[in-house]
Amino acid sequence: MAAENSKKKIIMKIIKILFLLAVAFFLGKYFYDNWDSFKNLDISINYGVFIGSMFLYFAYKLSLASLWHYITKLDNAGISFRNAITSYLYSILGKYIPGKVFMLAARIPAYEREGVPARKVTVCFLLENVCTLLGAAFLFLISLLFFPNELLSDFTWAVVVFLIVFFICINPKIINFFLRLVGKLIKKNDIEIPFSYFQMIKVIVLFILNWLIVGCGFYLLACSIYPLGIEHMLYVGGVFGLAAIIGIISIFAPSGIGVREGIMVLGLTLIMPEEYAVIIGIVSRLWATVAELLLIFAAFIADKLIKRKKY
């Protein structure tokens, strides 16, 4: 038994090393491929505003980790808050490898150690992604009401209809229908969420509020490079939400790399010169990546210090 446990630990260490090497490879490849773009950036940044945007991104990620923990608690799959937040932050590294599944794989071990089966973690992971998409979609729909020209002025009614459809689609019965389809694909018959409609609305509202945080952060990032009026805040946040949706759907693009930036540039060119939109798109990747790596490093240090105190 001891030999078997020792063998498992060795295998897990090898998997962790391979995982980190894959993350380093894809991150390195991205920055190598785009080095000329970074090197030739000729911008003047308002660092006070930029740092403010970075703090909002930190708040967004930590809040997202807390929402993940809240979802697992609702599904009776929760573990200790500290372990949940730590495993979530570590799993962010998985987004830089194509396929998205590595984010899920990075969370499962911490939950299995506390007796939560991988199946339950998978359901919560799928639900988290659904809520993330719905929260971003809601922010985008609201932002259409603040579209920077009159192109959509005659279609405000359509936005209202979409918002009504949005709240119909978050009915757990509808979500469970699609989860059952996913369950058939992976040959699992019990992939459903046990939430009431009221609980689902509450969760989605929390995700929407979290998207508002990061939307404001992205707006401040844009303002640190190009001056924008406060009236553009929701629109800019909506552009970020749409870019995130497309990035999440783009399964084989690590962290939506390249896809998100393209959507941002298209949306921002309606309110600023194209060259500034391109710069913001490029800087936004650095902004998010650096913030996430700092959070992961902080989680790693905190985890090691806590474990050292125990022993």
Phi, psi and chi 1 to 4 in degrees:
 res  aa     phi    psi   chi1   chi2   chi3   chi4
   1 MET       -  -44.7 -171.6   70.3  177.8      -
   2 ALA   -63.6  -39.2      -      -      -      -
   3 ALA   -65.1  -38.0      -      -      -      -
   4 GLU   -66.4  -42.6 -172.5  178.1  -24.3      -
   5 ASN   -63.9  -39.5  -72.1  -24.7      -      -
   6 SER   -63.6  -39.8  178.2      -      -      -
   7 LYS   -64.3  -41.1 -171.1  177.1  179.2 -179.7
   8 LYS   -62.4  -41.6  -77.0 -177.1  179.1  179.1
   9 LYS   -62.7  -40.5  -74.2 -178.5  179.7  178.7
  10 ILE   -64.5  -43.2  -67.8  170.8      -      -
  11 ILE   -62.2  -43.2  -68.2  171.2      -      -
  12 MET   -63.1  -39.2  -74.4  -56.9  -62.8      -
  13 LYS   -64.2  -41.1  -78.4 -176.0  179.2  179.8
  14 ILE   -63.4  -42.7  -67.5  171.0      -      -
  15 ILE   -62.4  -43.0  -69.6  171.8      -      -
  16 LYS   -61.5  -42.8  -75.7  179.0 -176.9  178.0
  17 ILE   -64.1  -45.2  -69.1  169.4      -      -
  18 LEU   -62.5  -39.7  -68.3  174.0      -      -
  19 PHE   -61.4  -48.2  173.5   72.3      -      -
  20 LEU   -65.9  -36.5  -69.5  172.5      -      -
  21 LEU   -64.9  -39.7  -73.7  173.9      -      -
  22 ALA   -65.1  -42.3      -      -      -      -
  23 VAL   -60.3  -47.5  170.6      -      -      -
  24 ALA   -61.1  -38.7      -      -      -      -
  25 PHE   -63.8  -50.2  170.7   77.0      -      -
  26 PHE   -70.3  -36.6  -76.3  105.6      -      -
  27 LEU   -65.9  -45.2  -91.5  176.4      -      -
  28 GLY   -61.4  -41.2      -      -      -      -
  29 LYS   -62.2  -42.5 -175.2  177.6 -175.4  -58.6
  30 TYR   -62.1  -49.2  168.7   73.7      -      -
  31 PHE   -69.0  -32.5  -73.5  112.6      -      -
  32 TYR   -66.7  -45.8  176.5   79.4      -      -
  33 ASP   -64.6  -28.0  -68.4  -16.5      -      -
  34 ASN  -109.8   15.2  -66.6  -84.3      -      -
  35 TRP   -58.7  -41.2  176.3 -113.3      -      -
  36 ASP   -60.8  -37.9  -72.8  -22.0      -      -
  37 SER   -65.3  -43.0  -61.5      -      -      -
  38 PHE   -67.7  -41.6  -62.6  134.5      -      -
  39 LYS   -65.1  -34.6 -174.0  174.3   63.8  175.6
  40 ASN   -92.7    7.7  -63.2  -36.3      -      -
  41 LEU   -64.5  123.6  -75.9  176.4      -      -
  42 ASP  -119.5   87.0 -177.0   20.4      -      -
  43 ILE  -136.1  159.0   53.4  174.1      -      -
  44 SER  -116.6  117.9  175.5      -      -      -
  45 ILE  -106.5  134.6  -63.7  179.3      -      -
  46 ASN   -82.1   99.4 -177.0  -35.4      -      -
  47 TYR   -68.6  -28.0  -75.1  101.2      -      -
  48 GLY   -62.7  -47.1      -      -      -      -
  49 VAL   -67.2  -39.5  176.4      -      -      -
  50 PHE   -62.2  -44.2 -179.3   83.0      -      -
  51 ILE   -64.4  -37.7  -69.3  170.4      -      -
  52 GLY   -60.3  -41.2      -      -      -      -
  53 SER   -65.3  -35.4   73.9      -      -      -
  54 MET   -66.1  -40.5 -173.9   74.5   80.3      -
  55 PHE   -64.4  -36.0  -85.4  109.6      -      -
  56 LEU   -66.8  -34.3  -76.9  176.1      -      -
  57 TYR   -68.4  -40.1 -164.1   86.7      -      -
  58 PHE   -57.6  -46.8  -71.9  149.6      -      -
  59 ALA   -61.3  -39.6      -      -      -      -
  60 TYR   -61.8  -46.9  157.3   69.8      -      -
  61 LYS   -69.0  -40.9  -84.5  -63.0  175.9 -178.7
  62 LEU   -67.7  -37.3  -69.2  172.1      -      -
  63 SER   -66.5  -38.3  177.5      -      -      -
  64 LEU   -64.5  -39.6 -159.2   54.2      -      -
  65 ALA   -62.7  -40.1      -      -      -      -
  66 SER   -66.3  -37.0  -60.6      -      -      -
  67 LEU   -66.3  -37.9  -76.4  171.9      -      -
  68 TRP   -58.5  -46.2  157.9 -104.3      -      -
  69 HIS   -62.4  -39.8  179.8   58.8      -      -
  70 TYR   -63.1  -41.5  179.6   59.1      -      -
  71 ILE   -63.7  -43.4  -73.2  172.4      -      -
  72 THR   -65.0  -36.0   59.5      -      -      -
  73 LYS   -65.1  -41.7  -65.8  -73.4  -78.9 -173.5
  74 LEU   -63.0  -31.4  -74.2  177.5      -      -
  75 ASP   -93.6   14.4 -162.4   23.3      -      -
  76 ASN    55.6   39.2  -61.5  -47.0      -      -
  77 ALA  -128.7   20.8      -      -      -      -
  78 GLY   -79.0  153.1      -      -      -      -
  79 ILE  -122.1 -172.6   59.0  176.6      -      -
  80 SER   -60.8  147.4   67.1      -      -      -
  81 PHE   -57.4  -44.6 -179.2   76.4      -      -
  82 ARG   -62.0  -46.2 -177.1 -177.3   68.0   81.7
  83 ASN   -66.4  -35.7  -71.8  -21.5      -      -
  84 ALA   -65.3  -45.8      -      -      -      -
  85 ILE   -65.9  -42.0  -59.8  -57.4      -      -
  86 THR   -63.3  -46.4  -58.5      -      -      -
  87 SER   -65.1  -36.1   68.9      -      -      -
  88 TYR   -63.9  -48.0 -180.0   90.2      -      -
  89 LEU   -63.9  -40.5  -67.5  175.7      -      -
  90 TYR   -61.4  -37.6  -76.5  169.5      -      -
  91 SER   -68.6  -16.8   76.2      -      -      -
  92 ILE   -57.4  -32.4  -67.7  173.4      -      -
  93 LEU   -57.6  -30.6  -71.2  170.3      -      -
  94 GLY   -64.3  -22.0      -      -      -      -
  95 LYS   -70.6  -16.7   69.2 -172.9  -78.0 -171.3
  96 TYR   -88.3    2.4  -65.4  103.8      -      -
  97 ILE  -110.4  132.9  -56.1  174.5      -      -
  98 PRO   -56.5  142.1  -21.3   31.3      -      -
  99 GLY   115.0  -16.7      -      -      -      -
 100 LYS    65.8  -26.7  -46.4  -64.2 -176.3 -171.7
 101 VAL   -65.0  -21.6   70.6      -      -      -
 102 PHE   -69.1  -26.2  -67.2   97.2      -      -
 103 MET   -64.5  -43.3  -74.2 -170.5   73.0      -
 104 LEU   -66.1  -46.5  169.9   60.7      -      -
 105 ALA   -59.7  -32.2      -      -      -      -
 106 ALA   -74.3  -19.7      -      -      -      -
 107 ARG   -90.2  -30.8  -65.8 -176.5 -157.1  178.2
 108 ILE   -56.9  -45.9  -72.0  174.2      -      -
 109 PRO   -55.2  -42.9  -27.2   36.2      -      -
 110 ALA   -62.1  -34.3      -      -      -      -
 111 TYR   -79.1  -38.6  -76.4   79.9      -      -
 112 GLU   -65.1  -32.7  -73.3 -170.5  -34.0      -
 113 ARG   -62.9  -25.2  -78.2 -164.4  -65.0  -89.8
 114 GLU  -105.6   18.1  -63.2 -163.9   31.2      -
 115 GLY    85.7   11.0      -      -      -      -
 116 VAL   -93.1  122.1  180.0      -      -      -
 117 PRO   -67.0  151.3   21.1  -30.6      -      -
 118 ALA   -58.7  -31.9      -      -      -      -
 119 ARG   -59.0  -44.4  172.8 -174.2   53.6   77.7
 120 LYS   -66.7  -39.3  -89.4 -171.4  166.4  -70.7
 121 VAL   -62.9  -38.7 -177.9      -      -      -
 122 THR   -63.0  -44.3  -58.2      -      -      -
 123 VAL   -60.4  -45.8  172.0      -      -      -
 124 CYS   -63.8  -37.3  -67.7      -      -      -
 125 PHE   -65.0  -44.4 -179.6   78.2      -      -
 126 LEU   -62.1  -42.2  -69.8  171.5      -      -
 127 LEU   -65.0  -41.4  179.9   59.9      -      -
 128 GLU   -58.3  -43.1 -179.8 -151.0   -2.6      -
 129 ASN   -67.3  -37.6  -81.6  -87.6      -      -
 130 VAL   -62.5  -46.3  168.4      -      -      -
 131 CYS   -65.1  -37.4  -68.7      -      -      -
 132 THR   -62.1  -46.3  -63.2      -      -      -
 133 LEU   -63.8  -43.1  -72.9  169.3      -      -
 134 LEU   -66.8  -40.3  -70.1  173.3      -      -
 135 GLY   -63.1  -43.4      -      -      -      -
 136 ALA   -66.3  -39.1      -      -      -      -
 137 ALA   -63.3  -40.9      -      -      -      -
 138 PHE   -63.3  -44.7 -175.8   87.9      -      -
 139 LEU   -60.2  -41.6  178.7   60.8      -      -
 140 PHE   -64.0  -43.5  173.6   65.9      -      -
 141 LEU   -62.0  -43.9  -72.6  171.6      -      -
 142 ILE   -62.6  -38.9  -69.0  -64.4      -      -
 143 SER   -64.2  -24.9   75.1      -      -      -
 144 LEU   -63.8  -25.9  -68.6  178.2      -      -
 145 LEU   -70.2  -14.4  -61.0  174.2      -      -
 146 PHE  -114.2   25.8  -61.8   84.5      -      -
 147 PHE   -55.3  136.5 -154.5   67.9      -      -
 148 PRO   -72.6    0.1   25.2  -34.9      -      -
 149 ASN  -140.9 -176.1   58.5   43.0      -      -
 150 GLU   -90.4   11.7  -63.8 -177.7   -0.6      -
 151 LEU   -57.1  -37.1 -178.8   63.9      -      -
 152 LEU  -100.7    5.8  -67.4  178.8      -      -
 153 SER   -60.5  -30.1   59.2      -      -      -
 154 ASP   -88.9    1.5  -65.2  -30.0      -      -
 155 PHE  -121.2   21.7  -62.1   95.9      -      -
 156 THR   -59.1  -35.4  -57.4      -      -      -
 157 TRP   -59.8  -35.9   60.9  -89.6      -      -
 158 ALA   -65.5  -38.3      -      -      -      -
 159 VAL   -63.3  -43.0  175.6      -      -      -
 160 VAL   -62.0  -42.0  174.5      -      -      -
 161 VAL   -61.4  -44.2  169.3      -      -      -
 162 PHE   -61.7  -37.2  -83.8  123.7      -      -
 163 LEU   -66.1  -38.8  -72.0  171.9      -      -
 164 ILE   -64.9  -45.6  -66.3  170.6      -      -
 165 VAL   -60.2  -37.4  171.0      -      -      -
 166 PHE   -56.1  -49.1  172.5   89.0      -      -
 167 PHE   -73.3  -20.0  -80.3  101.4      -      -
 168 ILE   -74.2  -41.0  -67.3  172.8      -      -
 169 CYS   -70.6  -18.0  -71.2      -      -      -
 170 ILE   -86.0    6.7   65.2  174.0      -      -
 171 ASN   -61.1  126.3 -170.2  -49.4      -      -
 172 PRO   -53.5  -30.1  -27.4   36.1      -      -
 173 LYS   -63.4  -39.7  -69.1 -178.0  179.8  178.1
 174 ILE   -70.4  -44.6  -64.1  173.6      -      -
 175 ILE   -62.6  -41.2  -67.2  173.7      -      -
 176 ASN   -65.2  -31.9  -81.3  -27.3      -      -
 177 PHE   -58.7  -46.7  169.9   77.9      -      -
 178 PHE   -72.3  -33.6  -71.5  104.0      -      -
 179 LEU   -64.8  -35.1  -75.4  175.6      -      -
 180 ARG   -65.8  -34.8  -78.1 -167.2  -70.3  -89.5
 181 LEU   -64.2  -41.6  -67.6  178.9      -      -
 182 VAL   -63.2  -40.0  173.0      -      -      -
 183 GLY   -60.4  -37.3      -      -      -      -
 184 LYS   -66.3  -36.8  -73.0 -179.5 -179.4  178.4
 185 LEU   -65.7  -37.6  -70.7  174.2      -      -
 186 ILE  -102.1   11.1   61.1  175.6      -      -
 187 LYS    60.2   43.3  -62.9 -179.7  179.9 -179.9
 188 LYS  -124.9  124.9  -61.6  -73.1 -175.8 -178.6
 189 ASN   -94.0   -6.7  -62.0  -39.2      -      -
 190 ASP  -118.8   33.9   52.4   -6.7      -      -
 191 ILE   -89.6   91.2  -66.8 -173.6      -      -
 192 GLU  -144.2  161.2  -68.0 -173.7    9.4      -
 193 ILE  -105.7  136.9   55.5  169.7      -      -
 194 PRO   -92.1   30.9   34.5  -33.2      -      -
 195 PHE   -88.2  151.0  -63.2  179.5      -      -
 196 SER   -84.5  167.6   66.6      -      -      -
 197 TYR   -61.9  -39.3 -171.2   34.5      -      -
 198 PHE   -63.5  -44.2  174.2   76.3      -      -
 199 GLN   -61.4  -39.1  -74.9  175.6  -39.0      -
 200 MET   -65.1  -42.1 -164.2   64.9 -157.6      -
 201 ILE   -61.5  -42.5  -71.1  175.4      -      -
 202 LYS   -60.5  -45.4 -176.8  179.3  177.1 -179.3
 203 VAL   -63.0  -45.2  169.8      -      -      -
 204 ILE   -64.1  -40.2  -67.5  -63.3      -      -
 205 VAL   -60.9  -40.9  167.4      -      -      -
 206 LEU   -62.6  -39.7  -70.0  172.1      -      -
 207 PHE   -67.1  -38.1  -89.6   87.4      -      -
 208 ILE   -62.7  -44.5  -68.8  169.3      -      -
 209 LEU   -61.0  -37.4  -68.2  173.8      -      -
 210 ASN   -67.6  -36.2 -155.6   38.7      -      -
 211 TRP   -67.7  -32.4  -86.9  106.9      -      -
 212 LEU   -64.0  -36.6  -74.6  172.0      -      -
 213 ILE   -61.5  -51.5  -68.5  172.5      -      -
 214 VAL   -72.4  -28.9   74.2      -      -      -
 215 GLY   -64.0  -41.5      -      -      -      -
 216 CYS   -65.8  -36.8  -70.8      -      -      -
 217 GLY   -62.5  -43.9      -      -      -      -
 218 PHE   -67.2  -37.0 -177.7   65.2      -      -
 219 TYR   -60.5  -44.3  165.8   76.0      -      -
 220 LEU   -64.3  -38.4  -72.9 -179.5      -      -
 221 LEU   -58.8  -47.0  170.1   67.0      -      -
 222 ALA   -62.4  -40.9      -      -      -      -
 223 CYS   -66.4  -27.6  -72.5      -      -      -
 224 SER   -70.9  -14.6   72.7      -      -      -
 225 ILE  -112.9  -36.6  -65.4  170.3      -      -
 226 TYR  -139.7  130.4 -177.3   84.2      -      -
 227 PRO   -66.4  126.7   23.5  -32.8      -      -
 228 LEU  -130.2  146.5  -68.2  170.1      -      -
 229 GLY   -77.7  159.1      -      -      -      -
 230 ILE   -62.2  -24.8 -168.4   68.2      -      -
 231 GLU   -66.5  -15.1   68.7  -84.0    6.8      -
 232 HIS   -92.5   -2.2  -70.8  125.0      -      -
 233 MET   -60.1  -51.3 -175.9  170.6   67.7      -
 234 LEU   -66.7  -36.4  -88.3  175.9      -      -
 235 TYR   -63.5  -46.8  172.5   73.2      -      -
 236 VAL   -62.3  -41.5  172.3      -      -      -
 237 GLY   -61.2  -38.9      -      -      -      -
 238 GLY   -65.4  -37.8      -      -      -      -
 239 VAL   -60.9  -42.7  168.0      -      -      -
 240 PHE   -63.8  -40.9 -174.6   83.6      -      -
 241 GLY   -61.4  -45.0      -      -      -      -
 242 LEU   -63.4  -43.1  177.6   62.2      -      -
 243 ALA   -60.6  -38.8      -      -      -      -
 244 ALA   -66.7  -40.9      -      -      -      -
 245 ILE   -58.6  -51.1  -68.1  170.7      -      -
 246 ILE   -62.8  -38.2  -56.3  -59.9      -      -
 247 GLY   -63.6  -40.9      -      -      -      -
 248 ILE   -67.8  -40.6  -68.5  169.9      -      -
 249 ILE   -67.4  -30.0  -65.9  172.0      -      -
 250 SER   -75.3   80.9  -54.8      -      -      -
 251 ILE   -57.7  -39.2  -63.5  174.6      -      -
 252 PHE   -93.5    6.8  -62.0  106.0      -      -
 253 ALA  -100.1  114.6      -      -      -      -
 254 PRO   -55.6  117.2  -19.2   30.2      -      -
 255 SER    57.4   25.1 -171.9      -      -      -
 256 GLY    67.2   20.6      -      -      -      -
 257 ILE   -57.0  130.8  -73.8  173.9      -      -
 258 GLY    89.2  -41.6      -      -      -      -
 259 VAL   -72.5  -50.3 -179.8      -      -      -
 260 ARG   -58.3  -45.6  -76.5  174.6   50.4  176.4
 261 GLU   -61.8  -39.0  -70.9   81.5   -4.9      -
 262 GLY   -62.0  -42.4      -      -      -      -
 263 ILE   -65.5  -41.2  -61.3  -62.0      -      -
 264 MET   -59.0  -45.9  -72.7  176.8 -167.7      -
 265 VAL   -61.5  -44.4  171.7      -      -      -
 266 LEU   -59.9  -43.7  -74.3  173.6      -      -
 267 GLY   -71.4  -40.4      -      -      -      -
 268 LEU   -75.0  -23.2  -67.5  175.8      -      -
 269 THR   -65.9  -13.9   48.4      -      -      -
 270 LEU   -77.3  -15.1  -65.9  174.1      -      -
 271 ILE  -127.0    2.9   56.3  174.2      -      -
 272 MET  -158.1  163.6   65.3  178.2   64.7      -
 273 PRO   -58.4  147.2  -24.3   34.1      -      -
 274 GLU   -58.6  -37.2 -175.0  177.4  -10.3      -
 275 GLU   -62.9  -34.5   58.0  -91.2   25.9      -
 276 TYR   -72.9  -37.0  -77.2   97.7      -      -
 277 ALA   -61.9  -40.9      -      -      -      -
 278 VAL   -64.4  -43.7  170.8      -      -      -
 279 ILE   -61.5  -44.9  -71.5  170.0      -      -
 280 ILE   -63.9  -39.8  -69.0  168.7      -      -
 281 GLY   -59.8  -42.5      -      -      -      -
 282 ILE   -68.7  -47.6  -65.6  169.6      -      -
 283 VAL   -64.6  -32.2  172.7      -      -      -
 284 SER   -60.6  -33.8   70.1      -      -      -
 285 ARG   -67.3  -43.2  174.0   59.0   59.6  179.9
 286 LEU   -63.1  -43.5  -73.7  169.2      -      -
 287 TRP   -55.1  -50.6  172.0   69.1      -      -
 288 ALA   -71.9  -43.3      -      -      -      -
 289 THR   -65.8  -46.3  -58.8      -      -      -
 290 VAL   -62.3  -43.4  169.9      -      -      -
 291 ALA   -61.5  -43.4      -      -      -      -
 292 GLU   -66.5  -42.3  -72.4  169.9   -6.6      -
 293 LEU   -64.7  -37.0  -67.7  177.9      -      -
 294 LEU   -64.6  -41.2  -74.1  173.3      -      -
 295 LEU   -65.3  -42.4  -80.8  173.1      -      -
 296 ILE   -63.2  -43.0  -66.5  164.9      -      -
 297 PHE   -63.5  -42.0 -179.4   69.7      -      -
 298 ALA   -63.0  -41.2      -      -      -      -
 299 ALA   -64.2  -39.3      -      -      -      -
 300 PHE   -64.0  -47.5  174.5   77.0      -      -
 301 ILE   -62.6  -46.2  -64.6  -62.2      -      -
 302 ALA   -61.6  -41.4      -      -      -      -
 303 ASP   -63.4  -43.5 -169.1   40.3      -      -
 304 LYS   -66.4  -40.2  -68.2  -60.9  179.2 -174.8
 305 LEU   -65.5  -41.2  -71.2  173.6      -      -
 306 ILE   -65.7  -42.8  -70.1  169.6      -      -
 307 LYS   -66.1  -36.4  -75.3  179.7  179.0  177.1
 308 ARG   -65.4  -37.6 -177.0  172.5  -67.6 -179.4
 309 LYS   -65.1  -34.5  -78.1 -177.0  179.5 -179.3
 310 LYS   -65.6  -32.2  -75.2 -176.7  178.1  179.4
 311 TYR  -102.8      -  -61.2  104.1      -      -
